[in-house]
Amino acid sequence: MAKTVLIVDDSESIREVVNFTLQNEGYDVLVGVDGEDALKFLDGRHIDIIITDLHMPNLDGLGLIRKVREMENYKHIPILFLTTESQAAKKMEAKEAGATGWIIKPFVPAKLLSAISRVIR
Amino acid sequence: MIDKFKAKFVEESMDNVHDLEEALFLLEKDMNNKELIERIFRAMHSLKGGGAMFGFNHLSEFTHHLETIFDWVRGNKLAVSTDLISLTFSAIDHINHLLKTGDLTNDEEIADQKAFIQRVQAFLTLTDSPAQKAGMTSVEASGAEAAIATKTYLISFIPQPELLQNGTNPLYLMDDIHALGQAVSIAYTHKVPSLDLIDNTSNYCIWQILVNTAESVNEIKDVFIFVEDECELHVDQIAETNIIGKPEINVLIEKALQHNLLLTPDDFKSGDWNKVQTKEPEEKKKVVVKEHKISSIRVTSHKIDELVTLVSELVTIQAQLSLYAENHDDPVIGALTENIQKLSRQLRENAFDISLIPLQSELMRFQRLVRDLSKEQNKDIDFVIEGGDLELDKNIIENLTDPLLHILRNSIDHGIELPEERIAKGKSPKGTILFKAFHSGANVIVEISDDGKGMDTEYIRQKAISKGIIEADAVLNEKEILELLFVSGFSTRDTVSDVSGRGVGMDVVRRKIANIRGEVTIESQVGKGTLISIRLPLTLSIIDGLLVKVADNQYVIPISSIDKIYALDPAQIKQSFNNVVIIDKEQVPFIDLRKVFNEPQHQTDIVQMVMVKSEDKKSGVIVDNVVGEYQTVVKPLGRYLKKQEIISGASIMGDGTISMVIDTSRLLQSRKNIKVTG
């Protein structure tokens, strides 16, 4: 069965690239434009992994991760975050919030896919 | 595949830059606003991240430095200052340039950018923060070690119980290790409690893996990168060759499992290992069904234009259908027609609504202009915007921007005085330019007013005389003098400044606005300021008109310019002198459309005069009779009829005939050219 990925990013171009890459690989893709928007997908449906940007309006990535970790249905779902920050501080913060891992932007499709396959199969 | 997204990225980045600019304006007024700083940072961040992904490397590098600045600002390591804001503004221009050109290619520009980055870095070095690394994290420096020989490593992976709670599946990590080369994993399960005590969100296992791989220790550690904080991890080289599968090794593993004692590198010290290699095939993923959900879409304006055109066609056809239904007493067609009419009206409203865009989108440019020019001229100007959320037809906004920029330039350049001058006049040193947009009936009014020095009518008069625009003894009232500003070839400044007066005068402003069926008026008071008011239609493609008949033809006069309608005796016109009739004891100039269109004289016993006003002129327009109000889709005239000044377009009537739409402001202006009857 196809795995369902929820992408959350406020940048349309990033969303599209990720979306395109994942669909090509056979993933089912859900797209949220920010944390707030992403929450609407977490309505009981099956989602295998969330990939979220950190800096977003309304509800940012950290906020989203914390919220998801409190949701009974989703609290153990893998969450990867997209970041350009190579600083450890940001990663630590996201990890503490409950993120599973991260993907450093810029990424090539292969890197994105390998990061995902690191947490879901 | 990336190329496909590049254009989108640029478009989106333009929005980002726009947002950035807007936030920066607000920040300038409220320098401690955290939310704004966050917004700016976010915009920079997106530009940088996207830039790198889509091959805009210079853009990415450049914004990286800016992002660092705003990251510091965010972290209170750097304070917002006017200098910082100015720097960021010029940075925005540079970003715009980068987005437009794609990327820098010539050396000069690259050097420019370097210099710019140094300026940015100067900001960072001014502060005494320790973090000084402004270098861009390089993209993928793949460690291409020419290591062909494989080595065997012992990996000890001792996770904390919480490992599973962040969505990590340790078995995948094992898989990843297996993908590196031949591997054997050992799971120590002695800490797993009895079934009734198991908490299924906790991890109780410990793993050790022997792997034979060509990869380095770091590559192996990379597999655990997501979990390095939730586990104890050791990677030790235990052999220069592949020792996996050797009987001695198997014995060691069995012993370790029996006693629940983890293997240590020392256990492998004795042994003469041989070289054996195997490879594991990589698994492939299947392609399955796709699902795609996006809540809003972006379409090209071309598509919207096309939609509006199609809807306009539909409205015309529908009118024809209505007419047919009226003339044929068929209840089925009648009912259908009514439904179609309702639908097409909704569709039309919808389509026009889509093509409306908020004025806001252009306001940024105005704000920027005011800011930059006032800085340049050392003037202190408060630019106040009211009604920026008002929506207008895209085509109107496109054509409105240049005239508005010109008017604003004039206000800054000629209107607002220098602070000292203002103080001397007893005004506040800070000048105000008010940009106001609001609805007025079927129109939108855009006003730009300043509290500057106003227009000196005597000066304008003299200037007009010296330019030969008016006679020296011409008697003009104040309004008429201000009107002179719109005459082509008039420029009030003696010296042409860098700013306004670049050969484009108010006459061009008026012409451009007239092209979008708008009107410009000007009011001014010496010492108090100037108000320029622009009246615009809501949309260009549809018009509320009054259908009138002249001889055998029908014409449409825009309702918005109509004041009153009178019935007249044709004799009154015949007896009139100088095209003026007396109505309600007032002299009213008139234009006889029959004359304008070279039709034979009236045979009827009554004619109608429609009073129209345009800008400050008012005149009667004589027509045979008024048919009624009519909402219609205006089509532009073809190339052949472009020279027809007083006709702004044509409309197809329900019965398929064509009626011309009269451009009232041009008609009124043409009045002086009409032959005077004796």
Interface residues (C-beta under 8 A of the other chain):
Chain A: M1 A2 T4 D10 S11 E12 S13 I14 R15 E16 V17 N19 F20 Q23 N24 E25 G26 D28 V29 L30 V31 V33 D37 I49 H55 M56 P57 K75 H76 I77 P78 I79 L82 T84 S86 M92 K95 G98 A99 T100 G101 W102 K105 P106 F107 V108 P109 S117 R118 V119 I120 R121
Chain B: M1 I2 K4 F5 K8 F9 E12 R39 F41 R42 H45 S46 K48 G49 G50 A52 M53 F54 S60 T137 V139 E140 L164 Q165 N166 G167 T168 N169 Y172 L173 D175 D176 T201 V223 I225 F226 D229 K285 K286 V287 V288 V289 K290 E291 H292 K293 I294 S295 R298
